[in-house]
């Protein structure tokens, strides 16, 4: 039987409305689930609970840190910018615990948008809290609920370039960026100089992208890279 890599996807705890209900829910956009499934993985949704000693990573083959709310600036020693809003400190704590454990066991990790920023914070880096202050435009998040589209140049020989080639057209939705990548290697930039990809060359697969690969239904190369690395990590598991 073929191996089916189990890919944990970090989820949100938000108020949601469906049917007759309007209540707290654990959710994640279907694009992440669909991209993992199309790439041959089995998605496992991870609620933002206290995971410091949770054995969940012992049964997972890969970890996808999804996008979402801004990270608490206190995590990297900064005060909140007026545009830094909607903090979810429960996610910060839970996902940083996941990252620490993933690093200990060399679990393949893909960070998307907020997930990439969290990787930077965990690596001792710092964030730009409001990119328009630096780049002078709103192109990375042009309007509420609307993706920006731009090109990203990827460093030769990097994991990102191995997956996508020297340049890729991407969809983004973020107002924060990377001021200092910490111990991670920067492997991609947008045309305006924004850091768009980071990675840890010492790890089996540790890649963070500031754009949203799950939003491109016709290009699963980034997510497929995670699933492929996860599938090569352990002996085959029955489907």
C-alpha positions as CSV (number, residue, x, y, z in Angstrom):
1,X,0.0,0.0,0.0
2,X,1.3,3.5,-0.8
3,X,2.4,5.8,2.0
4,X,0.0,8.6,2.9
5,X,1.9,11.3,4.8
6,X,0.0,12.9,7.7
7,X,0.3,16.7,7.5
8,X,-0.8,18.7,10.5
9,X,-2.3,22.1,9.6
10,X,-2.5,24.7,12.4
11,X,-6.1,26.0,12.8
12,X,-7.8,29.1,14.1
13,X,-10.2,29.5,17.0
14,X,-12.8,32.1,15.8
15,X,-16.4,33.0,16.1
16,X,-18.2,31.5,13.1
17,X,-21.8,31.3,11.8
18,X,-23.3,28.3,10.0
19,X,-26.9,27.0,10.0
20,X,-28.5,28.1,13.2
21,X,-25.2,28.5,15.1
22,X,-23.1,31.5,15.9
23,X,-20.4,30.4,18.2
24,X,-16.7,29.7,18.7
25,X,-15.3,27.2,16.2
26,X,-12.0,25.7,15.3
27,X,-11.5,26.2,11.5
28,X,-9.0,26.6,8.7
29,X,-9.6,27.7,5.1
30,X,-10.3,24.8,2.9
31,X,-7.6,25.8,0.5
32,X,-4.9,24.4,2.8
33,X,-6.8,21.1,3.2
34,X,-7.4,20.9,-0.6
35,X,-3.8,21.6,-1.5
36,X,-2.5,19.0,0.9
37,X,-5.0,16.4,-0.4
38,X,-4.2,17.2,-4.1
39,X,-0.5,16.7,-3.2
40,X,-1.1,13.2,-1.9
41,X,-1.1,14.0,1.9
42,X,-3.7,13.5,4.5
43,X,-4.6,16.7,6.3
44,X,-4.9,16.7,10.1
45,X,-6.3,19.9,11.6
46,X,-4.5,21.1,14.8
47,X,-6.5,23.3,17.2
48,X,-4.7,26.1,19.0
49,X,-4.4,24.3,22.3
50,X,-1.5,24.0,24.8
51,X,0.8,21.7,22.8
52,X,4.0,22.1,24.7
53,X,4.1,18.4,25.8
54,X,1.6,17.1,23.2
55,X,2.7,13.9,21.4
56,X,0.8,14.9,18.3
57,X,4.0,15.5,16.3
58,X,5.1,11.9,17.1
59,X,2.5,10.7,14.6
60,X,2.6,13.5,12.0
61,X,4.9,13.4,9.0
62,X,4.8,17.1,8.3
63,X,3.6,20.5,9.6
64,X,1.9,23.3,7.7
65,X,1.6,26.6,9.7
66,X,-1.3,28.4,8.2
67,X,-1.8,32.2,7.8
68,X,-4.0,34.4,10.0
69,X,-3.7,37.1,12.6
70,X,-0.7,39.3,13.5
71,X,1.8,37.8,15.9
72,X,2.1,39.5,19.3
73,X,5.1,41.9,18.9
74,X,6.1,41.2,22.5
75,X,7.3,37.8,21.1
76,X,10.1,39.6,19.4
77,X,10.6,42.4,21.9
78,X,8.6,45.2,20.2
79,X,5.6,47.4,21.0
80,X,2.5,47.1,18.9
81,X,2.2,49.4,15.8
82,X,-1.3,51.0,15.5
83,X,-1.9,48.7,12.5
84,X,-1.1,45.5,14.4
85,X,-4.5,44.2,15.5
86,X,-6.5,41.1,16.1
87,X,-3.8,39.3,18.0
88,X,-4.3,35.6,18.8
89,X,-1.9,34.9,21.6
90,X,-3.3,31.3,22.0
91,X,-2.2,30.6,18.5
92,X,1.2,32.2,19.1
93,X,1.9,30.0,22.1
94,X,0.5,26.8,20.6
95,X,2.3,27.1,17.2
96,X,5.6,28.2,18.8
97,X,5.5,25.0,20.8
98,X,4.8,23.0,17.7
99,X,7.8,24.7,15.9
100,X,10.1,23.9,18.8
101,X,9.1,20.3,18.8
102,X,9.3,20.0,15.0
103,X,12.9,21.4,15.1
104,X,13.8,18.8,17.8
105,X,12.7,15.9,15.6
106,X,13.5,17.5,12.2
107,X,9.9,17.3,11.0
108,X,9.3,18.9,7.6
109,X,7.7,22.4,8.1
110,X,6.1,24.8,5.7
111,X,5.1,28.2,7.1
112,X,2.6,30.3,5.1
113,X,2.3,34.1,5.6
114,X,1.8,34.3,9.4
115,X,3.4,30.8,9.6
116,X,6.5,32.1,7.9
117,X,6.5,35.1,10.2
118,X,6.2,32.7,13.2
119,X,9.2,30.8,11.9
120,X,11.2,34.0,11.8
121,X,10.2,34.9,15.4
122,X,11.1,31.4,16.6
123,X,14.5,31.8,14.9
124,X,15.3,35.0,16.9
125,X,14.2,37.4,14.1
126,X,12.0,40.4,14.0
127,X,9.1,41.6,11.9
128,X,8.2,44.8,10.1
129,X,4.8,45.5,11.6
130,X,3.4,47.5,8.7
131,X,5.0,47.1,5.3
132,X,3.4,50.1,3.7
133,X,5.4,52.3,6.0
134,X,8.6,50.7,4.4
135,X,7.7,50.0,0.8
136,X,5.2,52.9,0.3
137,X,2.4,50.9,-1.2
138,X,-0.5,48.5,-0.4
139,X,0.3,46.0,-3.1
140,X,0.8,43.0,-0.8
141,X,-2.7,43.5,0.6
142,X,-4.6,45.7,-1.8
143,X,-8.0,45.5,-0.3
144,X,-9.9,43.5,2.4
145,X,-10.4,40.0,1.1
146,X,-8.5,40.5,-2.1
147,X,-5.1,39.0,-2.9
148,X,-2.2,41.0,-4.3
149,X,-0.3,39.5,-7.2
150,X,3.4,40.0,-7.8
151,X,6.7,38.2,-8.7
152,X,9.2,36.7,-6.3
153,X,12.9,36.2,-7.2
154,X,14.3,33.1,-5.6
155,X,18.0,32.5,-4.7
156,X,19.8,29.9,-6.9
157,X,20.3,26.6,-5.1
158,X,17.7,27.3,-2.4
159,X,14.9,25.0,-1.5
160,X,12.4,27.6,-2.8
161,X,14.1,27.8,-6.2
162,X,14.3,24.0,-6.4
163,X,10.6,23.9,-6.1
164,X,9.6,26.9,-8.2
165,X,12.6,27.9,-10.3
166,X,14.3,31.3,-10.2
167,X,11.1,33.4,-10.4
168,X,7.5,32.8,-9.5
169,X,4.3,34.7,-9.7
170,X,2.5,34.6,-6.4
171,X,-0.7,35.7,-4.5
172,X,-0.2,37.5,-1.3
173,X,-2.3,39.0,1.5
174,X,-0.2,40.5,4.3
175,X,0.7,43.9,5.8
176,X,3.6,42.6,7.8
177,X,7.0,41.4,6.7
178,X,10.5,40.5,7.8
179,X,13.0,42.9,9.3
180,X,15.5,40.3,10.5
181,X,15.3,36.6,9.6
182,X,17.3,35.5,12.7
183,X,19.2,32.4,12.0
184,X,17.1,31.5,8.9
185,X,18.4,32.1,5.4
186,X,16.5,34.5,3.2
187,X,15.9,32.8,-0.2
188,X,13.3,35.1,-1.9
189,X,12.5,38.7,-2.4
190,X,9.6,40.6,-4.1
191,X,10.4,43.3,-6.6
192,X,10.1,46.0,-3.9
193,X,12.7,44.2,-1.8
194,X,10.3,42.6,0.7
195,X,11.6,39.3,2.1
196,X,9.3,36.6,0.7
197,X,10.9,33.3,1.5
198,X,13.1,32.0,4.3
199,X,14.5,28.5,5.0
200,X,16.8,26.5,7.2
201,X,19.3,24.7,4.9
202,X,20.4,22.5,7.8
203,X,16.9,21.0,8.1
204,X,15.3,18.3,6.0
205,X,12.6,20.7,4.9
206,X,12.0,24.0,6.6
207,X,10.6,26.7,4.3
208,X,8.6,29.8,5.0
209,X,6.8,31.8,2.3
210,X,5.1,35.1,2.8
211,X,2.6,34.5,0.0
212,X,-0.3,32.1,-0.1
213,X,0.5,28.9,-2.2
214,X,-2.8,27.3,-1.1
215,X,-4.7,30.1,-3.0
216,X,-3.2,29.0,-6.3
217,X,-5.3,25.9,-7.2
218,X,-3.3,25.4,-10.4
219,X,0.1,25.3,-8.7
220,X,0.7,23.0,-5.8
221,X,4.5,22.9,-6.1
222,X,5.2,24.4,-2.6
223,X,2.7,22.3,-0.7
224,X,3.7,19.2,-2.8
225,X,7.3,19.8,-1.7
226,X,6.2,19.6,1.9
227,X,4.2,16.4,1.3
228,X,7.0,14.8,-0.6
229,X,9.5,15.5,2.1
230,X,7.1,14.2,4.7
231,X,6.5,11.0,2.7
232,X,10.3,10.4,2.6
233,X,10.7,10.9,6.3
234,X,9.3,7.6,7.6
235,X,8.6,4.0,6.4
236,X,5.4,3.6,4.4
237,X,2.2,3.7,6.4
238,X,-0.9,1.9,5.1
239,X,-3.3,4.1,3.2
